[in-house]
Amino acid sequence: MWRELIGRLYSDAEFAAPASDEAIDQIEQRLGQTVPDELRELLRETGGVQDEYGSGLVWSVQEIIEQNTEFRRNADFAELYTSFDQLMFMGDNGGGDLFALFKAPGGRPGEVVVWDHETDERTRIAKSLKDYLESRAGSDGDEWYK
């Protein structure tokens, strides 16, 4: 389902090999967050997707773990930015802004927000991972979400 959808939306998408459940479970173990069902299903079909310019539409399991760990443990970031604990970064625009699944207090992650690396602003841009992929494909430019 996900490969078909993404292939239809992004003709030049580059798919990684599917991720195993054990690999996806590493995200939960390392970040202490539940991987939303949509992201888990996507990663099972393709372990990450890049657009034609190399931007991460959806990062690999390893990239999700590495990027989120860096943002949460970096002492300089802790001084500069609001906590990243409610976010699960999972993609980028190639220019510094990052896309994340948002977990509301007491809720499950699902909505997609963009984190602006210059202002630390977090803006809801999609109600789901599917909506994010469709919205991103439906507009031109790397700042389509503004």
Helices and strands as residue ranges (DSSP letters): H 2-9, E 14-15, H 21-31, H 37-45, E 49-50, E 56-58, H 61-73, H 75-80, E 87-92, E 98-102, E 111-115, E 122-126, H 129-137
